[in-house]
Amino acid sequence: MCNFLEAWKLPDDSFYPISMVNPLIPDQQQTVIVVCSTDQVFSLVVSDFNDATGGVADHFQFAKCDPETSIGAICGLKSVAANVVVVETANGKLMVYDYLENKLGCVENYSEIRPTEQGSENHRLFVVSQKEDRTVMEVIDTTNGFAPNSASKSYEIVAECIDSRAKFFVRSFTVNETNQRFLGDFLGFSKLSNGEEVILIAIYNQLFWLQQRSEDDCDLITVRCFSSNVVGFEFSECSICLTVLLEAGVLVVFNQSLHPDTVLVSNSFVYLQAPIEAHAFDKANNSFLYSNGLTTHRVRYHFSEETKQLVTETEDIPVCGVVAITLIENREMALLLTENRQFYTLRSTGINRDIGQNSSRMLTLRKEMRGVTKRVTKILTDEVEYDTRLDQAIQCEHSQFNVLALYRNKDVFSRLSLLELSFHQEMPATQSSTVLINGSGKEVPLVFASVKIKVNLGFFDLLREQKRWTVCLEYDESVAMYPVQETFDGQGMFHATVFLYQSQLASGLPTFRASLFASVRNGEDNLLLTIPVPTSQPKPGHDTGHLIRKLDTKISARENRSNSHKLVHKNNPHAVEYIDRRILTYCIQNDHSKTKAVSFSSALENNTTDTWSVIAEPVSVSWQREREALLLQTHHPVAMDLVKRFLLSHDEYSTEMKQREEKLKGMCLELQDVSTTEAIVGLFQRSRCNDIAVD
């Protein structure tokens, strides 16, 4: 039954109400109503309230916003403590109204406020605000008023859907024996303990659970996602159900189901007459009051034992133009306020059927429920496994997108890496992270290649974070591959030492190439992404100087060849026919190379000849024509080439290589014209040695 309160009037004709609350006060004989417009707050105190006449107003008072505070327009009211009402403003200021002292003031240290909601316990307020680039929710204790720095807890809210226009709706519930089962099932079958606080936050069309890991750590877990934005929700303790109001005009009711073929938490939809201009959740009576600006309705819902589902009943309220609704819980009635400033009361008592269930009945496992229990268990197991597989697939796709994004800028990243290479006759010093390559051979290594790959630290952090990249090192016909995150040190450096044997040096020093690669999968196809690592150019002679060594004793070429033949014959069971190799000669006449040879071997200062060892091959170095020329003699063309690269300057060596290239082209043309064996052998000998006439 709806009654018009004729005695209640708002004195100011220019007061246009937009929101109304009924603060709870210890005095049960008085009822306080607080109403606001966009710039004023009005409070009305009534004694001996009844739904027929409304009682007599003891006093009323107005409080206006101070223009100097620049708080903007008032958006709504929230009841917090016995004598305090929070005023929501358009520009995010936190305002409070003390109706006992008729004070309306701004709370310092709080700005850019999003929502303000009362906690599960009295004198607690949840305030969500924007602090720099973080969204923070603080729990404020209002026992002693709104003192600065009165926040008892603070949570950082991190979600992709948060932006400057996001609206937050926060509710907190305390777990007890009655609601423990439903809340645990609703929150993804989580295990909750009595006395634990459950905080739910609605942002746009998603409902989140703020799960506390520790005092300083919390997770924001998505519980439900709706097709429309959430504009409010409430949990009913007496009926054990959660009611969610959507912006599209749909009321979603979650409750525990007793139907044997459904899961433990079911949901029902109630379609309302949108748009929703004002609403109130009547938790105690399983009803929902709302107004669309023209008409007012009340929706009652209860659980039917016959159909095992939720049953709704809609009642039309004969009051038009309602702009604010509040519940007077201690009087068991609702108070309606219209746009023409008229008050109406509506009795809340009526159908109060429990939509919950007997917990003992749920725990009794009947015969017909055993099969259902197995099916539900299988469904839940499949859901958990599916979520795990889905999460793994999403993470894999995300990592592949990151790899593709990095590869898209391969030209830039390629310039952020460098391969440095040097050769040594003795094994260089190694670090704990140095990788040894090809070190299991039975032969004694002749040369050690020191490989160092430098990667820009920022580029390296991306490679290590993605955990999909591999470094590839190629030389001659060998390939070595290692994961980046396991072989690079913290500074983005890769160190490797490659063992090279005599058989690998028959054609000279090997050419090293390095690259970074990763593979991505698209359906049945695999795509290999490669980022080349450029190689630094060493200084002339720098890469060969380490390979030349002075012999302490004079070793003739013939004796050296004999020793080599014995070594090969010892390790080769098959008969080997040896061919006497021709001595290769080369003459150097420039002063720069002669000075470099004397500085390397002091024996050349006093003696006319000296013997050097290059990759276990002797090279004879002697003076000719009273030190006008330096003559090099050896049997091994690679040893001759390395000594020439060591003594000659970079320009001289490059010029000679071009001349030899032209000479080989000419020999190739001659080879096409000759047909006798002697001519072919002569051409071969000329290609193997660049003889220089010596007087």
C-alpha positions, 0 to 999 in steps of 0.5 A: 500500500502506497501513502502520500505524506502531505505534511512533508514539504521541501520549503525551497521552491528552487530545490530540485531533488536528485538523491535521498538516503536514510542514515541509521541512528541509534535513536529508534524514535527518530527518523532522519531523511537527507535529500540533495539537489545539484548544489544543496543538501536538505535534512529532515528529522521526524519523530513518531514516524508512521506510514500513514501520516509520516509523523511531524517534522521536528526540524529541517535545515539546508546546507549549501555548497561553498562556491570557493571550494569548487567541488562541482555539482552534487551527484548523489548521497551515500549513508556511512555513519550514524550522523555522517552522509557522504556527498558525491561530486562531479569533479571527484572531491570527497564531501561529507555532510554532518546533519546534526551540526548542519555542516557540509565540508570537503575532506582534505587529501582526497581528490579524483574520487570514483565511488564511495561505498559503505563496508560490511561493518559500520563506520567503514568506507571504501573510497576508490581514487586516482593517484597519479597513474594508479587506481587505489581503493582505500578503506577509511575508518569513520569512527572518529570522523574523516581525519586525514590519513585515516585509511586502514588499508589500501589496495591497488586495482589493476585491470585492463578495462579501467579508464578515466570514465570507468565507474566502480561499484564496491560491496563487501560481505563477511563469510559466515556459516549461512553464506559460506557455501554459496559465496565459495561456489559463486567465486569459482568453488573457492574455499572460504573460512568464517569471518573472511571478508569478500570484496566484490568490485563491478567495473563496466560489464565485469564483476571482480573479486578482490582476493587478498594474498597477504597484507600488501598483495592482492589479486583482481579475479574476474568472476562474471562478465555481462552483456551490459554495464553493471549499475549496482548489485547487492547480496541478501543474507536472509535469502542467500542470493546475489542480485545484479542490476544491468544498465540495459534494464536486466536484473540478474539473480544468482542463487544455489540450485536444487535441480539435479541436472544443473550446476550448484549456482544458477542464475535467473534474468528479470527484464525490467522497463528501462531506463532505470532512473532510481532503484533500491535493493530490498534485501530483507524482503527479496524484492527490488524497487525501481523507477524509469522516470514515468512509472514505478515497479516492485519486483519480488522473487522467490525460489519455487520448490515445485519447479526448482527455479526462481519465480518472479512477481512484478507489482506496479506502484501508482506513483509517477516521476520518482527520482529517488528511493530509499529504504527505512529498514527499522520501519520496514517501508520504502520512501519515494520522492518525486520530481515535484518534491512529494514524498510517498511511503510503501510497505516493504513487508509482503511475500518473504519466501526463502529462495535459499535452501536447507544446508543439511538437505544439500549435504545429504547425498541421495541415490539419485544425486550420485550420478549427478554428483559424478556429472558435476564433478566431471564438468568442473574437472573439464572446465578446470582443464579447459581453462588451463589449456586455454590459458596456455594457448593464450600465453603461447599466442601472446609470446608469438605476437611479441616475437613477431613484433620484435622481428618486424624491427630486425634491421634496427635490432641487428645493429644492436648486436656485434660478433667479435672474433680472434684466433689463438694458438693457446687456449684463451682464458675462459669465464664460468659462462663460456661455452666450449665448442668442438672440444671432444676431438681426439686430435690436439687442437692447433688453433682456438677461436675466441667468439664474443657476441655483444647484445644491447642490454635493452634488446637482450632484456626483450630476448630473455623475457620472450624465452623463445630465441636461440643463438646460432653459430656457423663455421665451415660446415659446423653449426652450434645452437644455444638458448639465449636465456641460458648462455648469455650473461646478465650484461648481454654477452655470449662467450665461446671458445671453438677448438680447431684441428689441423684437418679443419685448417687445410683451407685456411681459417674458418669463416664464422657467422652468427644469428638469432632465430626463433620459430613461430607456428601458424596452424600446421606451418612453422616460420623461422625468424632470423636476425643476423649478427654483424661481424666486426672487422679486425685490424690487419694482422690482429687475427693472425698474429696470435697464430705465429710462433718462433721455434726454439730450435731450427727445424728443417722442412724435410724433418718436419714433413717426416714427423708429419708422415709418421703421425699420419701413418700411426693413426691411419691403418691404410697405406698412404702414398706420400708426394713430396710437396713443393716449397712455396716462396714469397719475397717482401721488399717494403720496409714496413714489413721488414721492420715488423718481422725484426720486431717480432723475431729478434733473431733476424737482427743478427742472423740471416735466417729464422724459422717460424711455426704457423699452425704446426707448419714451419715457415723459413724467414731469411734475408736476401740481397744483403737485407734488401728483401725478406724471403718466406718459404714453406710447404703449406699455402695456408701458413704462407697466407697467414704470415703474409697477412701478418706482415703486410699492411691491409692495403697491400694484402688487399691489392695482392689478393685482387692481383691473384684473383685476376691471375687465377681468372687468366689461368682458368682461361688458359686451362680451357685451352690446354690439353696436355698433362704437363701443361695442366700440372704447370698451371696447377703449380703456378696457382699454388705458389706466387714465385718471385725470382731471387738472384 
